[in-house]
Amino acid sequence: SNGAVKFDGIFENGKPQGNIKTFYEDGSIETLEGYKDGKEHGIHKRYGRKGKLVYQKLYADGLLNGRSREYFDNGEWKSEQTFKEGKLNGVALEYYPNGKVKSRIFYVNGQRTGE
């Protein structure tokens, strides 16, 4: 170990609280995740080893809620989905690395409704 911090955050009664960060061995940030009363809450981000954003997700009280995005190494969007109380809602998009849309699927309350 090179002495670099691997974890930064607070636990209350054994549960994560507030913003929790994890780091790669070289000290660069790997994840930034929000918690409230031990449940995922707020923004969750993961970064690759070169500092590029891999994904960004929003949570409310432990459930995906809001827009989630994944990214290619080149920074272009890989996918974009919207969740409501943990279920897919609205259009879910997948992209090619060049930014063009690969698929577009519609969801209502977690159920696929068409393309």
Residue, then its C-alpha position, 0 to 999 in steps of 0.5 A: s500500500n502506498g498510504a493513499v486514502k481508499f475511502d472517505g465518508i461517515f457511518e452512523n450506527g453502521k450505516p453510510q450517511g452523507n457523501i461517501k467517496t472511494f478512491y483508486e490506489d493512485g488517489s484518483i476518485e472512483t466513486l462518489e455516492g450519496y446516502k441518507d439513513g443507510k440508503e442510496h440517496g442523491i447522486h451516485k457517480r463512478y469514474g474510470r481509472k483515467g478520470k472519465l465518468v462511467y455512470q451517473k445515477l440519481y436515487a431517492d430513499g434507496l430507489l433509482n429516481g430520475r435520470s441515469r446515464e452511462y458513458f463511453d470512454n470517449g465521453e459520449w452517452k452510452s445510455e440514458q434512462t429515467f426512473k420513478e421510484g425504482k421503475l423505468n419510466g419514459v424513454a430509455l435510449e441506447y447510443y453508439p459510440n459516435g453519438k447516434v441512437k442505437s435503440r429507443i424503448f418506452y416504459v411506463n411504470g417499469q413495463r415496456t410499451g413500445e419503440 
